[in-house]
Amino acid sequence: MRSIRPLLTAASAVAALTLTVTSCGPSEENAGDKPSAPTSLGPAEKIKIPEDLKDRLKEHGIDLDKWRGGEWRNWDRDKWLREAKDFVNPIIEDLWNPDRMREAERPDEPVEEEDISGDEGVTDPTPDPVRAKAVDAKYHDNAPESGKVFFDGPEGSMVCSATVVRDPAHPGKSNMVWTAGHCVHKGKKGGWYRNIAFVPSYNDAALATSDLEKATREQIAPYGVWWAEWVKTSDQWIAEGASTGGAGAPYDFAVIKVTPEKGSPAKSLEETVGSALPVEFNAPAVPKVASLTATGYPAAAPFDGQKMFQCRDKPGRLSLKADQPTMYRIGCTMTGGSSGGGWVAEGSDGKPALVSNTSIGPSTAGWLAGPRLGPEAKGIFDEVSKKYAGR
């Protein structure tokens, strides 16, 4: 199975969804042992490093002057920050230019379905594939909470999908985004990714790929680029997560607190896009769910990562290990790049709510699986919300 993990810019294209989280790149064994290839940045590049981040970077022996010049590309294990308290993500203005966003689209190494570990718990029969349907443009009119996450790792620039979610500490003014854990942290064999940014309604007008080559940043990112100010994923993902095989997938979720790359943060992300979804942490059991709708930007063939798609299906159950939560599974032909995209169902109040996110799928791209959100997911969500409650 493939994980719906991040897609990367690399010389060779590989399949994207796996039964684990999606990390991009050649070899899990060698990832992080050497710096990635240089990335060219525009002359307008500026960097914002708040004082508290400066202190934390210094604590880890990172030269602040060199960070802007490309030290963020150094993936030496000694400098690859791993624990929650170590997360730093200084804003580099204009780093995510149109070309860089468009090219961060190639998927992870596929894993075969027989490599799924476990199945000791309850697993329903494999669902029939559901053909992904293109979301009508403009995306903002039909799925305003959805967008793409961009980030850098040892193998290059990568992408995932994500969803704007409500923040109880800031009603109507949320700056919180939901995605997969493997879209922010490499898991067992790595640390936090860098230059994490969210672009709501990416390519809102559904321009053809050929037209995107000459599109402006405003056309590609009409609601701006929002950088991760803080990120939290599960301890289980950090301890167990892998890019193949499904390890850590039942806990493959993350919350991102964002801030705009440019302009005043006085206007929140929720106000900017005009919507945010509630998160249902008492996610209903499979028999009680009539249907789930998964949204994302699949980038592995036959898709190219530039357009938004959706799948709708009645979920079944997938159990990887008997002692871990059972996952939701739906038929869907979306591929890598759709990782982290929100799964929406009817919440406890009868209105749409986010109940899961895309985590893994097979190399044959016939289905997707996502974690069923419970106490662990609520814990990381509450921690991020409370951290910024008074700001």
Rosetta blueprint (number, residue, H / E / L):
1 M L
2 R E
3 S E
4 I L
5 R L
6 P L
7 L E
8 L E
9 T L
10 A L
11 A L
12 S L
13 A L
14 V L
15 A L
16 A L
17 L L
18 T E
19 L L
20 T L
21 V L
22 T L
23 S L
24 C L
25 G L
26 P L
27 S L
28 E L
29 E L
30 N L
31 A L
32 G L
33 D L
34 K L
35 P L
36 S L
37 A L
38 P L
39 T L
40 S L
41 L L
42 G L
43 P L
44 A L
45 E L
46 K E
47 I E
48 K E
49 I L
50 P L
51 E H
52 D H
53 L H
54 K H
55 D H
56 R H
57 L H
58 K H
59 E H
60 H L
61 G L
62 I L
63 D L
64 L H
65 D H
66 K H
67 W H
68 R H
69 G L
70 G L
71 E H
72 W H
73 R H
74 N L
75 W L
76 D L
77 R H
78 D H
79 K H
80 W L
81 L L
82 R L
83 E L
84 A H
85 K H
86 D H
87 F L
88 V L
89 N L
90 P L
91 I E
92 I E
93 E E
94 D L
95 L L
96 W L
97 N L
98 P H
99 D H
100 R H
101 M H
102 R H
103 E H
104 A L
105 E L
106 R E
107 P L
108 D L
109 E L
110 P L
111 V L
112 E L
113 E H
114 E H
115 D H
116 I L
117 S L
118 G L
119 D L
120 E L
121 G L
122 V L
123 T L
124 D L
125 P L
126 T L
127 P L
128 D L
129 P L
130 V L
131 R L
132 A L
133 K E
134 A E
135 V L
136 D L
137 A L
138 K L
139 Y H
140 H H
141 D H
142 N H
143 A L
144 P L
145 E L
146 S E
147 G E
148 K E
149 V E
150 F E
151 F E
152 D E
153 G E
154 P L
155 E L
156 G E
157 S E
158 M E
159 V E
160 C E
161 S E
162 A E
163 T E
164 V E
165 V E
166 R L
167 D L
168 P L
169 A L
170 H L
171 P L
172 G L
173 K L
174 S L
175 N L
176 M E
177 V E
178 W E
179 T E
180 A L
181 G H
182 H H
183 C H
184 V L
185 H E
186 K L
187 G L
188 K L
189 K L
190 G L
191 G L
192 W E
193 Y L
194 R E
195 N E
196 I E
197 A E
198 F E
199 V E
200 P E
201 S L
202 Y L
203 N L
204 D L
205 A L
206 A L
207 L L
208 A L
209 T H
210 S H
211 D H
212 L H
213 E L
214 K L
215 A L
216 T L
217 R H
218 E H
219 Q H
220 I H
221 A L
222 P L
223 Y L
224 G L
225 V L
226 W E
227 W E
228 A E
229 E E
230 W E
231 V E
232 K E
233 T E
234 S L
235 D H
236 Q H
237 W H
238 I H
239 A H
240 E H
241 G L
242 A L
243 S L
244 T L
245 G L
246 G L
247 A L
248 G L
249 A H
250 P H
251 Y H
252 D L
253 F L
254 A E
255 V E
256 I E
257 K E
258 V E
259 T E
260 P E
261 E L
262 K L
263 G L
264 S L
265 P L
266 A L
267 K L
268 S L
269 L H
270 E H
271 E H
272 T H
273 V H
274 G L
275 S L
276 A L
277 L E
278 P L
279 V E
280 E L
281 F L
282 N L
283 A L
284 P L
285 A L
286 V H
287 P H
288 K H
289 V L
290 A L
291 S L
292 L E
293 T E
294 A E
295 T E
296 G E
297 Y L
298 P L
299 A L
300 A L
301 A L
302 P L
303 F L
304 D L
305 G L
306 Q L
307 K L
308 M L
309 F E
310 Q E
311 C E
312 R E
313 D E
314 K L
315 P L
316 G E
317 R E
318 L E
319 S L
320 L L
321 K L
322 A L
323 D L
324 Q L
325 P L
326 T L
327 M E
328 Y E
329 R E
330 I E
331 G E
332 C L
333 T L
334 M L
335 T L
336 G L
337 G L
338 S L
339 S L
340 G L
341 G L
342 G E
343 W E
344 V E
345 A E
346 E E
347 G L
348 S L
349 D L
350 G L
351 K L
352 P E
353 A E
354 L E
355 V E
356 S E
357 N E
358 T L
359 S L
360 I E
361 G E
362 P L
363 S L
364 T L
365 A L
366 G L
367 W E
368 L E
369 A E
370 G E
371 P L
372 R L
373 L L
374 G L
375 P H
376 E H
377 A H
378 K H
379 G H
380 I H
381 F H
382 D H
383 E H
384 V H
385 S H
386 K H
387 K H
388 Y L
389 A L
390 G L
391 R L
